[in-house]
């Protein structure tokens, strides 16, 4: 997905603000993911990073399936903890792009930030606070965001109706 509000600069700022201890499990986790981002294009080109690859790196496990399997619960707990830390930074203004690690183990905007973006766009259009050029550019960006968001939406989630409503606006 094209992350319209995620940049390498924002990723690096969030990582630096985490201030994890060198060689800690959390630092290894976040640095491993960051290494996949070699340019701004990586933000839109990267779709996922295999959890098992991260597990193998963090705990220095080769291709031992049993050891990898036994670390999956730890992996999930660490990822949740990192995301909680990133959300705390967002509230303090130290993660302005509201970056988290999503279910595909890549950097993305938090769902709350995506929702806020849609709400602010809708509000700006309804109140008429923008000129036609700004609206056209914003509509282009939001349409791209919605198309990509809809493609990523998991089965069973009822967001199609909301997306259609925003597209009509």
Buried (B, 14 or more C-beta within 10 A) or exposed (E): BEBBBBBBEBBEBBBEBBEBEEEEBBBBBBBBBBEBBEEEEBBEEBEEBEBBEBBBBBBEBEEEEEBBEEBEEEBEEBBEEBBEBBBEBBEEEBBBBBBBBBEBBBBBBBEEBBEEBBEEBBEBBEEEEBEEEEBEEBBEBBEEBBBBBBEBEEEEEEEEEBBEEBEEE
